[in-house]
Amino acid sequence: MSNAKQEHDLRERTKAFALRIVRMYVSLPKSPEAQVLGKQALKSGTSPGAHYCEACRSRSPAEFISKIAGGLQELEETRYWLELLVDAGIVPPKRMADLLKETDELTAIFASSIITAKKNK
């Protein structure tokens, strides 16, 4: 797969992930705890795509690594908030499973990108 195609695919995948996070947030109960946890997931879950877009426009390998690392942090934070939504009994585990799986897959991609970029630096 060409580098440009991979870049486009990950850009689309992170955007789709952000949209899934938005839809998850909108579907949450209106209880205070659901809204607080949901807003945290909304903030962190919509950030990886923006970090990735910034990384694609980076001016140096160090800047690329920094932007991807920021996206990785946001993915790890997103997983935490999604887990809390499940553990608090706000969202059934089965309903959150696919979103958690995508979070884990994107986390692996971002982590791998950092490792590769450091090797190629």
C-alpha positions in Angstrom: 0.0 0.0 0.0 1.4 3.4 -0.9 2.2 5.9 1.8 -0.3 8.4 0.4 -3.1 5.7 0.5 -2.1 4.8 4.1 -2.2 8.4 5.1 -5.6 8.9 3.5 -7.0 5.7 5.0 -5.8 6.6 8.5 -7.2 10.1 8.1 -10.6 8.6 7.2 -10.4 6.1 9.9 -9.6 8.6 12.6 -12.4 10.8 11.4 -14.9 7.9 11.4 -13.7 7.1 15.0 -14.4 10.8 16.0 -17.9 10.6 14.5 -18.6 7.3 16.4 -17.5 9.1 19.6 -19.9 12.0 18.8 -22.8 9.6 18.2 -21.9 7.6 21.4 -22.0 10.9 23.4 -25.3 12.0 21.9 -26.9 8.7 22.8 -25.8 8.8 26.5 -28.4 9.3 29.2 -28.7 12.9 30.4 -27.7 12.1 33.9 -24.9 14.3 35.3 -22.4 11.5 35.6 -23.1 10.2 32.1 -22.7 13.7 30.7 -19.4 14.4 32.6 -17.8 11.1 31.6 -19.2 11.4 28.0 -17.9 15.0 27.6 -14.4 13.8 28.6 -14.6 10.9 26.0 -16.0 13.4 23.5 -13.0 15.7 24.0 -10.3 13.1 23.9 -11.9 10.8 21.3 -12.2 13.6 18.7 -8.6 14.7 19.1 -6.6 11.8 17.6 -7.7 12.6 14.1 -6.7 16.3 14.5 -3.3 15.2 15.9 -2.9 12.9 12.9 -3.7 15.7 10.4 -1.2 17.9 12.1 1.4 15.1 12.0 0.9 14.7 8.3 1.9 18.4 7.9 4.8 18.2 10.2 8.1 19.9 9.2 10.4 17.4 10.9 10.6 13.8 12.2 10.6 15.2 15.7 7.5 17.2 15.1 5.8 14.2 13.5 6.6 12.0 16.5 5.3 14.7 18.9 2.0 15.1 17.1 1.5 11.3 16.9 2.4 10.9 20.5 -0.2 13.5 21.4 -2.8 11.5 19.5 -1.7 8.4 21.3 -2.2 10.0 24.6 -5.7 11.1 23.6 -6.5 7.5 22.5 -5.3 6.1 25.9 -7.4 8.8 27.7 -10.4 7.9 25.5 -10.1 4.3 26.5 -10.1 5.3 30.1 -13.4 7.3 29.8 -15.1 4.6 27.7 -14.2 2.0 30.4 -15.6 4.3 33.1 -18.8 4.6 31.2 -19.1 0.8 31.1 -17.8 0.2 34.7 -20.2 2.8 36.1 -23.1 0.9 34.4 -24.0 3.8 32.1 -23.3 1.9 28.9 -23.6 -1.9 28.5 -20.3 -3.6 27.8 -21.7 -5.2 24.6 -22.7 -1.8 23.2 -19.2 -0.3 23.9 -17.2 -3.4 22.7 -16.7 -2.3 19.0 -15.7 1.3 20.0 -13.2 -0.1 22.6 -11.8 -2.4 19.9 -11.3 0.5 17.5 -9.7 2.5 20.2 -7.2 -0.3 20.8 -6.5 -0.8 17.1 -5.9 3.0 16.6 -3.7 3.0 19.7 -1.6 0.2 18.2 -1.3 2.0 14.9 -0.2 5.3 16.6 2.3 3.4 18.8 3.7 1.6 15.8 4.0 4.8 13.9 6.1 6.4 16.7 8.4 3.4 16.8 8.9 3.4 13.0 9.4 7.2 12.9 12.0 7.0 15.7 13.9 4.2 13.8 13.8 6.3 10.6 14.8 9.5 12.3 
